[in-house]
């Protein structure tokens, strides 16, 4: 169990980031079966042929997946913390390629402790003088094969989640921002301060940390699961599953209430209403759903006239969100 103590200054200094490199590594975990696919199973099945080609064309991808672990140390150089808001794969990969060789060797050795001995060809790659170049090339190939083709839509989901989360934190505080982050994350208020509680192990064993005015880094992920960072080189950070992922990556055919909603308002209009689980602009919905701008605009107009969505102008943007009735019909 983690207890992260938070002070008043930490709200202002909390930042948000998107990591294309992190998404590529998390996508690889799912494709390689290193992480349960869960609602991402339709996506995993769709990219299975691409993953098979990736393994055949880039042998270092297998060495990379060998280092993936759950509940234990993973080499930090494979996914350094993003600077600023992140969002550029090339910049993140350049940081990986600049890692000092001594650090690479030390982190790989630590990563392998407790793992089953890898096959000889994987051992040869991990022990090679140019192991960093090989692994970085494997990361780049993974990005192009598994993530880049869908990146505009994936990034839209991540950006929407960040806007939603930042708004909740600024307007309502930590309790609201963390309320639906992940079932394992909770908030306990202590006067002007409070504690972020993360269930990572036995309930009776607590590991305490303090942000100390440095704030928290929050990073949504499409492919990953909850990850907490409390050791350098990362700042204090939480990686958490973004909302709206299942519909984005190709869910199973609608059943029950979802099928009834599609029959009631039409399949595309139902898609728009379900996608508004997080407020979005028309452009964001176009990217996410793959529909035309005119089609999305028309569906939003009908949903708004029916009292199922509302719109709010912020600067030059108009954001749509579901009304309570819209949320009820969508099945929330």
matplotlib code that plots the C-alpha trace (Angstrom):
import matplotlib.pyplot as plt

x = [0.0, 1.2, 0.3, 1.3, 0.9, -0.3, -0.2, -2.1, 0.7, 0.7, -2.6, -1.0, 2.1, 0.4, 1.0, -0.4, 1.4, 0.8, 3.6, 3.5, 6.5, 4.7, 1.6, 3.9, 5.4, 2.0, 0.6, 3.5, 2.7, -0.9, 0.1, 2.7, 0.4, 2.4, -0.7, -4.3, -6.1, -9.4, -11.6, -8.7, -9.1, -10.7, -7.7, -5.2, -6.9, -6.9, -3.2, -2.0, -0.8, 1.1, 2.7, 3.7, 5.4, 7.1, 8.6, 9.9, 11.4, 12.8, 14.3, 15.1, 11.3, 11.4, 14.3, 12.3, 9.2, 11.5, 12.1, 8.4, 7.4, 4.4, 4.8, 8.6, 11.4, 11.3, 14.3, 13.8, 15.6, 13.0, 10.4, 11.9, 9.4, 8.2, 9.2, 6.5, 3.2, 5.0, 3.2, 6.2, 7.5, 10.7, 11.7, 11.0, 13.0, 15.9, 16.1, 16.2, 19.0, 21.0, 21.0, 24.6, 25.7, 26.7, 23.2, 21.7, 23.7, 23.0, 19.2, 19.0, 20.9, 18.5, 15.5, 16.6, 17.0, 14.3, 13.3, 13.4, 16.6, 15.8, 16.5, 20.1, 19.3, 17.6, 20.6, 22.9, 20.9, 20.8, 24.5, 25.5, 27.6, 25.0, 22.0, 20.7, 20.6, 18.8, 16.2, 15.6, 15.2, 12.7, 10.7, 10.6, 9.4, 6.8, 5.5, 5.1, 3.5, 1.1, 0.3, 1.1, -1.7, -4.3, -2.4, -4.7, -7.7, -5.8, -4.3, -7.8, -9.0, -5.9, -6.3, -10.0, -9.3, -6.6, -8.9, -11.6, -9.2, -7.5, -10.9, -12.0, -8.9, -9.0, -12.7, -13.4, -10.0, -8.3, -11.4, -13.1, -10.0, -9.2, -12.8, -12.9, -9.2, -8.9, -10.7, -7.3, -6.8, -8.5, -8.3, -8.3, -8.7, -6.6, -7.5, -5.9, -3.8, -4.7, -3.3, -3.5, -3.9, -2.8, -3.5, -0.4, 0.0, -0.9, -3.3, -1.3, 2.0, 2.2, 4.9, 4.6, 5.8, 5.3, 5.0, 6.5, 5.2, 6.5, 3.0, 2.0, 2.4, -0.8, -0.6, -3.6, -3.0, -5.1, -3.3, -1.9, -3.1, -2.5, 1.2, 2.6, 6.0, 7.7, 11.4, 13.8, 14.3, 10.5, 8.8, 5.9, 3.4, 0.3, -0.4, -4.0, -6.5, -8.2, -11.9, -13.6, -11.1, -13.4, -15.6, -12.5, -10.6, -13.4, -15.8, -17.8, -21.2, -23.5, -25.7, -28.5, -29.0, -26.4, -28.2, -31.5, -30.0, -28.8, -32.3, -33.8, -31.6, -29.6, -26.2, -24.1, -26.0, -25.7, -21.9, -21.7, -23.8, -21.6, -18.4, -19.5, -18.7, -16.0, -16.9, -15.5, -15.5, -16.9, -13.4, -12.4, -15.5, -14.7, -11.2, -12.4, -15.3, -14.1, -17.3, -17.4, -17.6, -21.1, -22.4, -21.1, -22.5, -25.9, -26.0, -25.0, -27.8, -30.4, -29.1, -29.1, -32.6, -33.7, -32.2, -29.5, -26.5, -25.6, -22.8, -20.5, -18.3, -14.8, -12.8, -12.9, -14.0, -17.4, -17.5, -20.4, -21.4, -24.2, -27.2, -28.3, -30.9, -28.3, -26.1, -29.0, -29.8, -26.1, -26.2, -23.9]
y = [0.0, 3.5, 6.6, 9.8, 12.9, 16.0, 19.6, 22.7, 23.7, 20.4, 21.1, 24.0, 22.1, 18.9, 18.4, 16.2, 14.5, 12.1, 9.6, 8.1, 6.0, 4.8, 3.9, 1.9, -0.1, -0.7, -1.8, -4.2, -5.6, -6.4, -7.7, -10.0, -11.3, -9.8, -7.9, -9.2, -7.7, -7.3, -4.8, -4.4, -8.0, -6.9, -4.7, -7.4, -9.8, -7.2, -6.4, -10.0, -10.4, -7.1, -8.3, -11.6, -9.7, -7.3, -10.3, -11.8, -8.6, -7.2, -9.9, -7.3, -7.0, -10.4, -9.2, -6.1, -8.1, -10.3, -7.3, -6.6, -7.5, -6.9, -6.0, -5.9, -3.6, -2.6, -0.9, 2.9, 3.7, 2.0, 4.6, 7.8, 10.3, 12.7, 16.4, 19.0, 17.8, 15.1, 14.0, 13.6, 10.0, 11.1, 13.3, 10.5, 8.0, 10.4, 10.5, 6.7, 6.6, 9.1, 6.8, 6.2, 2.6, 1.9, 2.8, 0.5, -2.5, -1.9, -1.5, -4.6, -6.7, -5.5, -6.1, -9.8, -10.6, -13.2, -13.8, -17.2, -17.5, -16.1, -18.1, -17.9, -15.6, -13.1, -13.3, -12.5, -9.4, -8.2, -8.7, -7.2, -4.0, -2.2, -3.5, 0.1, 0.7, -2.7, -2.1, 1.5, 0.3, -2.3, 0.5, 2.5, -0.5, -1.2, 2.4, 2.2, -1.2, -1.1, 2.5, 5.1, 4.1, 4.9, 7.7, 10.7, 8.9, 7.5, 10.9, 12.5, 10.1, 10.8, 14.6, 14.5, 12.6, 15.1, 18.1, 16.3, 15.3, 18.8, 20.5, 18.3, 18.9, 22.7, 23.0, 20.4, 19.2, 15.8, 13.8, 14.6, 14.2, 10.7, 9.5, 7.4, 7.2, 3.6, 1.4, 1.0, 4.7, 6.7, 10.0, 10.7, 14.3, 15.5, 19.1, 21.4, 18.4, 14.9, 11.5, 9.7, 6.0, 3.4, -0.3, -2.0, -4.9, -6.1, -3.8, -3.9, -2.8, 0.9, 2.8, 6.5, 9.3, 13.1, 15.3, 18.2, 20.9, 19.2, 18.1, 14.9, 13.8, 12.3, 10.3, 8.6, 5.5, 3.7, 0.3, 0.3, -0.3, 1.6, 2.2, 4.3, 5.9, 6.8, 6.2, 8.4, 9.1, 9.6, 12.3, 11.1, 9.9, 7.9, 6.3, 5.3, 3.9, 6.6, 6.7, 5.8, 3.2, 0.3, 2.0, 3.5, 0.2, -1.9, -3.3, -6.5, -6.1, -4.2, -6.2, -5.5, -1.8, -0.8, -2.7, -1.2, 2.3, 1.7, 0.7, 3.7, 6.5, 4.8, 3.1, 6.2, 8.5, 5.9, 5.9, 9.7, 9.5, 6.8, 8.6, 11.6, 9.8, 12.4, 15.9, 16.5, 18.9, 18.0, 17.6, 15.2, 13.1, 13.0, 11.7, 9.2, 7.7, 8.0, 9.7, 12.8, 16.3, 16.8, 13.5, 14.2, 17.7, 16.4, 13.8, 16.3, 18.7, 16.0, 14.8, 18.3, 19.1, 15.9, 17.0, 14.3, 16.5, 20.1, 22.3, 24.9, 27.4, 27.8, 30.4, 29.2, 25.7, 24.2, 21.2, 18.8, 16.6, 14.3, 15.5, 13.2, 11.8, 11.2, 9.4, 7.2, 6.2, 5.5, 3.0, 4.8]
z = [0.0, -0.9, 1.1, -0.7, 1.4, -0.4, 0.7, -0.6, -3.0, -4.8, -6.6, -8.4, -9.2, -10.4, -14.1, -16.9, -19.8, -22.7, -23.6, -27.1, -26.1, -23.0, -25.2, -27.6, -24.7, -23.1, -26.5, -26.9, -23.4, -24.5, -27.9, -26.4, -23.7, -20.9, -19.7, -19.8, -22.8, -21.0, -23.0, -25.4, -26.7, -30.0, -30.6, -29.7, -32.1, -34.8, -34.5, -34.0, -37.6, -37.3, -34.0, -35.7, -38.5, -36.0, -34.1, -37.4, -38.8, -35.5, -33.2, -30.5, -29.9, -28.1, -26.0, -25.1, -24.1, -21.9, -19.7, -19.1, -15.5, -13.3, -9.7, -10.0, -11.4, -15.1, -16.6, -16.4, -19.6, -21.6, -20.6, -19.2, -17.8, -20.4, -20.2, -20.3, -21.8, -23.8, -27.0, -29.4, -29.9, -31.6, -28.7, -26.2, -28.3, -28.5, -24.7, -24.7, -27.3, -25.2, -22.1, -20.8, -21.6, -18.0, -16.9, -19.6, -18.5, -14.8, -15.3, -17.5, -14.9, -12.2, -14.4, -15.0, -11.3, -10.5, -14.1, -15.8, -17.9, -21.3, -24.5, -25.8, -28.7, -26.3, -23.9, -26.8, -27.7, -24.0, -23.6, -27.0, -26.9, -29.0, -27.0, -26.5, -30.3, -30.8, -28.2, -29.3, -32.9, -31.5, -29.8, -33.0, -35.0, -32.3, -32.5, -36.3, -36.3, -33.4, -32.4, -35.0, -37.5, -34.8, -33.0, -33.9, -32.5, -29.5, -28.7, -28.8, -26.1, -23.9, -24.3, -23.5, -20.3, -19.3, -19.8, -17.8, -15.0, -14.8, -14.6, -11.7, -9.8, -10.3, -9.5, -6.9, -5.5, -5.2, -4.2, -7.4, -9.6, -8.1, -7.7, -10.9, -11.6, -10.7, -8.0, -6.3, -5.8, -3.0, -1.2, 2.5, 3.7, 6.6, 7.2, 4.6, 3.5, 2.5, 1.5, -1.9, -1.1, -3.7, -3.1, -4.4, -2.0, 1.5, 3.3, 6.6, 4.9, 4.2, 2.3, 2.9, 0.7, 0.6, -2.5, -0.6, -3.0, -6.1, -7.3, -9.0, -12.6, -14.0, -17.3, -18.9, -21.0, -23.6, -23.4, -19.9, -16.4, -13.1, -12.4, -9.5, -9.6, -6.4, -7.2, -9.3, -12.2, -12.3, -10.3, -8.2, -10.9, -11.5, -14.9, -15.1, -17.7, -19.8, -20.1, -23.4, -24.5, -25.1, -27.7, -29.4, -30.0, -31.3, -28.7, -29.1, -30.8, -28.5, -26.3, -23.8, -23.1, -25.7, -28.5, -27.4, -27.4, -31.0, -32.1, -30.3, -31.7, -34.5, -34.3, -35.1, -32.8, -30.0, -30.7, -30.2, -27.0, -25.5, -26.6, -24.5, -21.3, -21.3, -22.7, -26.2, -29.1, -32.5, -33.9, -31.1, -31.8, -35.5, -34.7, -32.2, -34.1, -37.7, -38.8, -41.0, -39.5, -41.0, -39.6, -36.1, -36.2, -37.3, -34.6, -31.9, -33.0, -32.7, -29.4, -28.1, -29.3, -27.5, -24.2, -24.2, -24.5, -23.8, -25.1, -23.4, -25.2, -23.8, -25.8, -29.4, -28.5, -28.0, -25.8, -25.6, -22.7, -21.7, -19.6, -16.7, -19.1, -21.7, -19.2, -18.2, -21.7, -22.4, -19.6, -17.0]

ax = plt.figure().add_subplot(projection="3d")
ax.plot(x, y, z, "-o")
ax.set_aspect("equal")
plt.show()
